[in-house]
Amino acid sequence: MSSIKKIAFGGGCHWCTEAVFQSLKGVEKVEQGFVASEADNETFSEAVIVSFFPNEIALKDLVLIHLFTHESTADHSFRSKYRSAIYTIDPGDKEKLESMWGEFQAQFEKKLITKILPFKAFYPSDEMFHSYYYSNPAKPFCKKYIDPKLKLLREKFSRQVVPERMP
């Protein structure tokens, strides 16, 4: 068994992001909360830290899943709360992702606004919200916002999905 790696993702509501990554093979743990980077991105924004086994799911696949399951091309007014970002914990990941960025961009018609940023700090959301979707799948928020993301995940990334986790 390979060692666990970590990376953080932000883009939309952390309830949505958490559910997406909790549904994947090779993901050991998803921590929901708020992440800060540096300089213009030092404020905390909703995000998750994903602990994964790289021999079971590739970093490239995690990034593509992230880009497709949130508005990675939309620069809307809520970006301070929902920063579209990949926060690198392993310093080597930034260079790897930057070298693949053209390949990621080629899969989208509009320009990706997602930033690759260094991870600086994290604090978890209130424990009552952890594993929100899998604790509350029938709630209207889950039906309206999370179910469509999981449907896309099943359709586009079925190879990476844990079947018994999906609704």
C-alpha positions in Angstrom: 0.0 0.0 0.0 1.4 3.4 -0.9 1.6 6.4 1.4 -1.2 8.8 1.7 -1.0 12.2 -0.1 -3.0 15.3 0.6 -4.3 18.1 -1.5 -7.1 20.7 -0.8 -9.8 21.9 -3.1 -12.1 24.9 -3.0 -14.7 26.1 -5.5 -18.2 25.8 -4.2 -20.0 24.9 -1.0 -17.8 22.5 1.0 -20.8 20.3 1.6 -20.9 19.7 -2.2 -17.2 19.3 -2.6 -17.0 16.9 0.4 -19.7 14.7 -1.1 -17.9 14.5 -4.4 -14.6 13.4 -2.9 -16.2 11.0 -0.4 -17.7 9.1 -3.3 -14.3 8.2 -4.9 -12.2 5.1 -4.8 -8.7 5.8 -3.3 -9.9 8.6 -1.1 -9.1 7.8 2.5 -10.5 10.9 4.2 -12.2 14.2 3.4 -11.9 17.1 5.9 -14.5 19.8 5.4 -13.7 23.4 6.4 -12.0 26.6 5.4 -8.6 27.0 3.8 -6.3 30.0 3.4 -3.3 30.6 1.2 -1.1 33.6 1.0 -1.1 37.2 -0.3 -4.4 38.0 -2.1 -5.7 34.6 -1.1 -4.9 34.7 2.7 -8.6 35.0 3.7 -10.3 31.7 4.5 -12.6 30.2 1.9 -14.8 27.0 1.9 -12.7 24.0 0.9 -11.9 20.4 1.7 -8.6 18.5 2.4 -8.5 15.2 0.5 -6.3 12.4 1.8 -5.8 9.9 -1.0 -3.8 6.9 -2.1 -2.0 7.9 -5.4 -1.7 4.3 -6.5 -5.5 4.0 -6.4 -6.5 7.5 -7.8 -4.2 9.8 -9.6 -3.8 13.5 -8.7 -4.7 14.3 -12.3 -8.0 12.5 -11.9 -8.8 14.3 -8.6 -8.1 17.7 -10.3 -10.3 16.9 -13.3 -13.1 15.8 -11.1 -12.8 19.0 -9.1 -12.8 21.2 -12.2 -15.9 19.5 -13.6 -17.9 19.4 -10.4 -17.8 23.1 -9.6 -18.0 26.3 -11.6 -14.3 26.4 -12.5 -14.9 28.8 -15.4 -17.2 31.3 -13.7 -15.9 34.3 -11.9 -19.1 35.1 -9.8 -19.6 37.5 -6.9 -19.3 34.8 -4.3 -15.7 33.9 -5.1 -14.3 35.3 -1.8 -16.4 32.7 0.0 -16.1 30.0 -2.7 -12.6 30.5 -4.1 -11.9 28.3 -7.1 -8.6 26.8 -6.1 -6.4 23.8 -5.8 -4.3 24.2 -2.7 -1.0 22.2 -2.9 0.3 20.7 0.3 3.1 18.8 -1.3 5.3 21.5 -2.9 6.1 19.3 -5.9 2.4 19.1 -6.9 2.3 22.8 -8.0 4.8 22.2 -10.7 3.1 19.0 -11.8 -0.3 20.7 -12.0 1.1 23.7 -13.9 2.6 21.4 -16.5 -0.8 19.7 -17.0 -2.8 22.9 -17.1 -3.0 23.1 -20.8 -4.4 19.5 -20.9 -7.0 20.5 -18.3 -8.0 23.7 -20.1 -8.4 21.8 -23.4 -11.4 20.0 -21.9 -13.3 23.3 -21.3 -14.7 25.8 -23.8 -14.3 28.8 -21.4 -11.1 29.8 -19.6 -10.5 28.1 -16.3 -10.3 30.6 -13.4 -9.2 28.0 -10.9 -5.9 29.0 -9.2 -3.1 26.7 -8.0 -2.2 28.1 -4.6 0.0 27.0 -1.7 -1.9 25.6 1.3 -1.2 27.7 4.4 -3.9 27.1 7.0 -7.1 25.2 7.6 -9.8 25.1 10.2 -12.6 22.6 10.2 -16.3 23.4 9.8 -18.6 22.6 12.7 -18.7 18.8 13.3 -22.5 18.8 12.9 -22.0 19.6 9.1 -19.3 16.9 8.5 -20.4 14.2 6.0 -23.4 16.5 5.3 -24.6 14.8 2.2 -24.3 11.2 3.4 -26.1 12.1 6.6 -28.8 14.1 4.9 -29.3 12.9 1.3 -33.0 13.7 1.2 -32.7 17.4 2.3 -33.7 19.9 -0.3 -30.2 21.4 -0.5 -28.7 18.0 -1.2 -31.3 17.2 -3.9 -30.9 20.5 -5.6 -27.2 21.1 -5.5 -25.3 17.9 -4.6 -27.3 15.2 -6.5 -26.5 16.8 -9.9 -22.8 16.9 -9.1 -22.9 13.2 -8.1 -24.8 12.4 -11.3 -22.1 14.1 -13.3 -19.5 12.2 -11.3 -21.2 8.8 -12.1 -21.5 9.7 -15.8 -18.1 11.2 -16.5 -15.9 9.5 -13.9 -17.6 6.2 -13.2 -14.3 4.3 -13.1 -13.3 6.3 -10.0 -16.6 6.1 -8.1 -17.4 3.8 -5.2 -20.7 2.3 -6.5 -22.2 1.6 -3.0 -21.6 5.3 -2.0 -23.7 6.6 -4.8 -27.5 7.3 -4.5 
